[in-house]
């Protein structure tokens, strides 16, 4: 192999940055316009911000390693790409918030400014990663197909790796879709006002949507299902998708303080309420992010 083939042309790098910016704004603008997220940036502790940054970086690592455009990329490239995406997310978050007059250096403390930027930047970073990988050109798709073919011959995405890829995509979809609603008051209002049978129906709706999408969609990295194992494979994928969506919902609700001062029943109901959206993001998101 010619060593120059590993050198990325400046034009292609600029195209990837442009796609990343487009993806970051496309998937995160609702959060950038959400008052509850601004407030969360004001009240979040340094420990919470550290957890958010760490979780986001780990999610970017998983996405870039198992579900990005280059499934055979080295870990070194994955680490560098994830850092670049977080950096671009921070810059985009600062720029949009400044344009919207939500950052005022004379009237706000540095802690409040940094809290807003960091929280918003986490969702933007995921959007940047998705945009960089998915909003490609036909030439990129041909290159990706060649890489996939080589990866398939090497046994890539088989067994455990396939399920890891599934969970990573489900997490990305859950955070992108559920994160737009988790900070709002409507989630707790729906949870408090719902009866037990409403909660059950919401859970069944979430599972039903996941089954439909999993069954009728050929997700990236899931491979072909053998006819003899079809029912088991659908059940396993659906359970993984829904449990991932509930875990993402619980984390988002906890981070935005929706569990503070509420009973376990209300907290559980909030997870189920948000899980309707998050599960759709976890399942359909794997179809869109491919």
C-alpha positions in Angstrom: 0.0 0.0 0.0 1.2 3.4 -0.9 2.0 5.3 2.3 0.5 8.5 0.9 -3.0 6.8 0.8 -3.2 7.2 4.6 -2.8 11.0 4.2 -6.1 12.7 4.2 -6.3 15.6 1.6 -7.1 19.0 3.1 -10.2 19.3 0.9 -11.6 16.0 2.3 -10.8 17.0 5.8 -12.7 20.3 5.3 -15.6 18.4 3.8 -15.7 16.2 6.9 -15.6 19.2 9.2 -18.5 20.8 7.2 -20.5 17.6 7.5 -19.7 17.5 11.3 -21.0 21.1 11.7 -24.1 20.3 9.8 -24.8 17.2 11.8 -24.0 18.8 15.1 -26.5 21.6 14.4 -29.1 19.4 12.9 -29.3 17.0 15.9 -28.8 19.5 18.7 -30.5 22.8 17.8 -33.6 21.9 19.9 -31.4 21.6 23.0 -29.6 24.8 22.2 -33.0 26.5 22.3 -34.2 24.8 25.5 -34.4 26.9 28.6 -34.2 23.9 31.0 -30.8 23.0 29.5 -29.5 26.5 30.1 -30.7 26.3 33.7 -29.0 22.8 34.1 -25.8 24.4 33.0 -26.1 26.9 35.7 -26.8 24.5 38.6 -24.7 21.5 37.4 -21.8 20.7 39.8 -18.3 20.1 38.5 -18.7 16.4 39.3 -21.8 16.2 37.1 -20.1 18.0 34.3 -17.2 15.6 34.5 -19.5 12.7 34.4 -21.3 14.1 31.3 -18.0 14.8 29.5 -16.7 11.3 30.3 -19.9 9.5 29.2 -20.1 11.5 26.0 -16.4 10.8 25.2 -17.0 7.0 25.8 -20.0 7.1 23.6 -18.1 8.8 20.9 -15.3 6.2 21.2 -17.8 3.4 20.8 -19.6 5.0 17.9 -16.4 5.8 16.0 -15.0 2.4 16.7 -18.0 0.1 16.0 -20.5 2.2 14.0 -18.7 5.0 12.3 -17.6 5.3 8.7 -14.3 3.4 9.2 -15.1 0.1 11.1 -11.5 -1.0 10.7 -9.9 2.2 12.0 -7.2 1.9 14.6 -7.9 2.9 18.2 -5.4 5.8 17.8 -7.6 7.2 15.0 -10.7 6.7 17.1 -9.2 8.6 20.1 -8.1 11.5 17.9 -11.5 11.7 16.0 -13.4 11.6 19.3 -11.3 14.5 20.7 -11.7 16.5 17.5 -15.5 16.0 17.6 -15.7 17.1 21.2 -13.6 20.1 20.4 -15.8 21.0 17.5 -18.9 20.5 19.7 -17.5 22.9 22.2 -16.8 25.6 19.6 -20.3 25.1 18.0 -22.0 25.3 21.3 -20.2 28.5 22.3 -20.8 30.1 18.9 -24.6 29.4 18.8 -25.1 30.3 22.5 -23.2 33.6 21.9 -25.2 34.4 18.8 -28.4 33.7 20.7 -27.3 36.2 23.5 -27.2 33.4 26.0 -23.6 34.1 26.9 -22.9 37.5 28.4 -19.4 37.8 29.8 -20.2 41.0 31.8 -23.2 39.7 33.5 -22.5 35.9 34.0 -20.0 34.1 36.0 -17.4 31.9 34.3 -18.9 28.8 36.0 -22.4 29.5 34.5 -20.9 30.2 31.0 -18.8 27.0 31.1 -21.7 24.9 32.5 -23.9 26.0 29.6 -21.3 25.4 27.0 -20.2 22.0 28.3 -23.8 20.6 28.6 -24.9 21.8 25.2 -21.6 20.7 23.6 -22.1 17.1 24.6 -25.2 16.7 22.5 -23.6 18.7 19.7 -20.5 16.4 19.8 -22.7 13.4 19.2 -24.3 15.2 16.3 -20.9 16.1 14.9 -19.8 12.5 15.0 -23.0 11.3 13.3 -22.9 14.1 10.7 -19.2 13.4 9.9 -19.9 9.7 9.4 -23.3 9.7 7.8 -23.6 12.8 5.6 -21.1 11.6 3.2 -20.9 11.6 -0.6 -21.2 8.8 -3.1 -17.4 8.4 -3.2 -17.3 8.1 0.6 -20.0 5.4 0.4 -18.0 3.4 -2.1 -14.9 3.7 0.1 -17.0 2.6 3.1 -18.4 -0.4 1.2 -14.8 -1.6 0.4 -13.9 -1.3 4.0 -17.0 -3.2 5.1 -16.2 -6.0 2.6 -12.7 -6.3 4.0 -14.0 -6.2 7.6 -16.6 -8.8 6.8 -13.9 -11.2 5.5 -12.1 -10.7 8.7 -15.2 -11.5 10.7 -15.9 -8.0 11.8 -19.2 -7.3 13.7 -19.8 -11.0 14.4 -21.2 -12.2 17.7 -20.4 -9.9 20.6 -19.0 -7.1 18.4 -22.3 -7.0 16.6 -24.2 -6.5 19.9 -21.8 -3.9 21.0 -22.4 -2.0 17.8 -26.1 -2.4 18.3 -25.9 -1.0 21.9 -23.7 1.9 20.8 -26.1 2.9 18.1 -29.0 2.5 20.4 -27.3 4.8 22.9 -26.6 7.4 20.3 -30.2 7.3 19.1 -31.6 7.4 22.6 -29.5 10.4 23.7 -30.2 12.4 20.5 -33.9 11.8 20.5 -34.6 11.5 24.3 -32.2 14.3 25.2 -34.4 16.8 23.5 -37.2 16.1 25.9 -35.5 14.9 29.1 -34.9 18.5 30.5 -38.5 19.7 30.0 -41.3 19.8 32.6 -43.6 17.8 30.4 -42.0 14.5 31.3 -42.7 14.7 35.0 -46.2 16.1 34.3 -47.0 13.1 32.2 -45.5 10.7 34.7 -47.4 12.2 37.7 -50.7 12.3 35.8 -50.5 8.8 34.4 -52.2 5.8 35.9 -50.6 2.4 36.2 -52.3 1.1 33.0 -51.1 4.2 31.1 -47.5 3.4 32.2 -48.0 -0.2 31.0 -49.4 0.9 27.7 -46.5 3.3 27.2 -44.0 0.4 27.8 -45.9 -1.9 25.4 -46.0 0.9 22.8 -42.2 1.3 23.2 -41.5 -2.4 22.8 -44.0 -2.7 19.9 -42.3 0.2 18.0 -38.9 -1.4 18.7 -40.1 -4.8 17.4 -41.5 -3.2 14.2 -38.3 -1.3 13.5 -36.0 -4.2 14.3 -38.0 -6.7 12.3 -38.6 -4.6 9.2 -35.1 -2.9 9.1 -31.7 -4.3 8.1 -29.5 -2.4 10.6 -25.9 -1.7 10.0 -23.7 -4.2 11.8 -26.5 -6.6 12.8 -26.0 -9.0 10.0 -28.5 -11.4 8.4 -30.8 -13.3 10.8 -30.9 -17.0 10.3 -34.5 -18.2 9.8 -34.2 -20.8 12.6 -33.1 -18.2 15.1 -35.3 -15.3 13.9 -37.6 -15.1 16.9 -34.8 -15.3 19.4 -32.7 -12.7 17.5 -35.6 -10.3 17.2 -36.4 -10.7 21.0 -32.8 -10.3 22.0 -32.3 -7.2 19.8 -35.5 -5.7 21.0 -34.7 -6.2 24.6 -31.2 -4.8 24.2 -32.6 -1.8 22.4 -35.3 -1.1 25.0 -33.1 -1.7 28.0 -30.5 0.7 26.5 -33.2 3.3 25.9 -34.4 3.0 29.5 -30.8 3.3 30.8 -30.2 6.4 28.7 -33.5 7.8 29.8 -32.6 7.3 33.5 -29.2 8.9 33.1 -30.6 11.9 31.3 -33.4 12.4 33.8 -30.9 12.0 36.7 -28.5 14.5 35.2 -31.2 17.1 34.6 -32.4 16.7 38.2 -35.8 15.1 37.5 -35.3 12.5 40.2 -34.7 15.1 43.0 -37.4 14.9 45.6 -39.7 12.4 43.9 -40.7 8.9 44.9 -39.4 5.8 43.2 -42.7 5.3 41.5 -42.6 8.7 39.9 -39.0 8.3 38.9 -39.8 4.9 37.3 -42.8 6.4 35.5 -40.6 9.2 34.1 -38.2 6.6 32.7 -41.1 4.8 31.0 -42.6 8.1 29.7 -39.3 9.3 28.2 -38.6 5.7 27.1 -41.3 6.0 24.4 -39.1 8.6 22.6 -35.8 7.1 23.6 -36.8 3.6 22.4 -37.8 5.0 19.1 -34.5 6.8 18.9 -32.7 3.6 20.0 -34.3 1.4 17.3 -35.2 3.8 14.5 -32.0 5.7 15.2 -30.0 2.6 14.3 -31.8 2.8 10.9 -31.1 6.4 10.4 -27.5 6.3 11.6 -26.2 3.8 9.2 
